[in-house]
Amino acid sequence: MPTYYRGKDATLYVVVGGTETRIGYAQSASVEINPNPERLFEVGSPLAVGIEMGNVEISGSISRIWMDNFMLQKLGMTTPALSAFDLVFKIGTEEDAPAISLTGCVVSTGSIDIPQDGWIMGDIDFMAKSYTLLGRTTQP
């Protein structure tokens, strides 16, 4: 029987100096991995003869994240924003639960919402240099 997960089963960690620190609460997070495939055509042929992979682009976003000192740093409020960091998205609590590790992340855009009567939250978009799939990536 396949294992399905809900958003509440996912946890987001930032890795600094080899130590994983859980990022507070966020409404949603996403990662997009685009290998930019390109079709190869022979001269005069309307059909592709192959597909070749291009440059891999890795990007993502974290929406409505509760702001703390780390996130304010990454948004450039206290230090330059282009310092790199690593992120780990873990899904589930099992030891071999699926996860994706993103290395060399930098914030590309960020915004902060400061409501009069609520928590300070923000949105960030980021880019990453590389990714690794961890844990169980196939169904038992």
Secondary structure, DSSP 8 states (H G I E B T S, - for coil): ------GGGEEEEEEETTEEEE----SEEEEEEE---EEEE-TT-SSEEEEE----EEEEEEEEEE--HHHHHHTTSSS-TT--EEEEEEESSSTT--EEEEEEEEEEEEEEE--SSS--EEEEEEEESEEEEES--S--
